[in-house]
Amino acid sequence: MIVLRLLVVALLIAVAALGLAWLFTADRKYLRTLGRVLRFAVVFAFAAAVLLVLERLVLR
C-alpha cells in the first residue's frame, strides 16, 4: 500500500509541475505529456483495482 501512496504523490507532483510549466510557457508539449501521464495513471489505477478484486476473490 505504501508503494501505491508514493505513486499517487509522484503523480500529483508530475501533474502540478506539467500544469505549471504549461501555464508559464504556453508550450503545448507540456499538455501532451500531461495527457500521457494521466492516461498512464488511469490504466495503472484500473490494473491495481482489478488486482485488488482478484486478491479478494482468491483469498476468500
C-alpha positions as CSV (number, residue, x, y, z in Angstrom):
1,M,0.0,0.0,0.0
2,I,2.8,2.4,0.7
3,V,4.1,2.0,-2.9
4,L,0.7,3.0,-4.2
5,R,0.6,6.0,-2.0
6,L,4.1,7.1,-3.1
7,L,3.0,6.6,-6.8
8,V,-0.1,8.8,-6.2
9,V,2.1,11.5,-4.6
10,A,4.5,11.3,-7.6
11,L,1.6,11.5,-10.0
12,L,0.2,14.7,-8.2
13,I,3.7,16.3,-8.3
14,A,4.1,15.5,-12.0
15,V,0.6,16.8,-12.9
16,A,1.2,20.0,-10.9
17,A,4.7,20.5,-12.5
18,L,3.4,19.9,-16.0
19,G,0.4,22.2,-15.5
20,L,2.6,25.0,-14.1
21,A,5.1,24.5,-17.0
22,W,2.3,24.9,-19.5
23,L,0.9,28.0,-17.7
24,F,4.2,29.7,-17.7
25,T,5.4,28.8,-21.2
26,A,2.2,28.1,-23.1
27,D,4.0,25.3,-24.9
28,R,1.6,22.5,-25.9
29,K,4.2,19.8,-25.4
30,Y,3.6,20.0,-21.7
31,L,-0.1,19.4,-22.3
32,R,0.6,16.4,-24.4
33,T,2.9,15.0,-21.8
34,L,0.3,15.7,-19.1
35,G,-2.2,13.7,-21.2
36,R,0.1,10.8,-21.4
37,V,0.8,10.9,-17.7
38,L,-2.9,11.0,-16.9
39,R,-3.7,8.1,-19.3
40,F,-0.9,6.0,-17.7
41,A,-2.4,6.9,-14.2
42,V,-5.9,5.7,-15.3
43,V,-4.6,2.5,-16.8
44,F,-2.4,1.8,-13.7
45,A,-5.4,2.6,-11.4
46,F,-7.6,0.2,-13.3
47,A,-5.0,-2.5,-13.2
48,A,-4.5,-2.0,-9.4
49,A,-8.2,-2.2,-8.8
50,V,-8.5,-5.4,-10.8
51,L,-5.6,-7.0,-8.9
52,L,-7.2,-6.0,-5.6
53,V,-10.5,-7.5,-6.6
54,L,-8.8,-10.7,-7.7
55,E,-6.9,-10.9,-4.5
56,R,-10.2,-10.6,-2.5
57,L,-11.7,-13.4,-4.6
58,V,-8.7,-15.7,-4.2
59,L,-8.3,-15.2,-0.5
60,R,-12.0,-15.7,0.2
